[in-house]
Amino acid sequence: MSDLGWGARGATWSLRRQLWAWEEEMLE
């Protein structure tokens, strides 16, 4: 995914991406 709206949504996406990484690491 490309950074389309790097504003208020940017921060939300950043947090979501980190959560995704956490879940992936936890699942593995």
N, C-alpha and C positions, 0 to 999 in steps of 0.2 A: 504493500500500500504506500502511496506517495503522500507527502504532507500537503494536503489540499488546503485546509483551513488552519494555518498555524497561528491561531489567536487564542481565544478562550478555550476552543476545542483542542488546541495543541496540548495544553496541560492535561486535559482529560485523556487524550490519546496516550500521552506519555505514561500516565498512571496505569491505563488499561494494558499497555504493552508490557509494563513491568509485571503486572499481575499475571499476564499470559506466560511470561518467562518463568515466573514462580511456579505456576501450575504445571508447566512442562517439566521443570526440574523435579517437582514433587512426584509427578506421574512416573518419570523415568526412574 
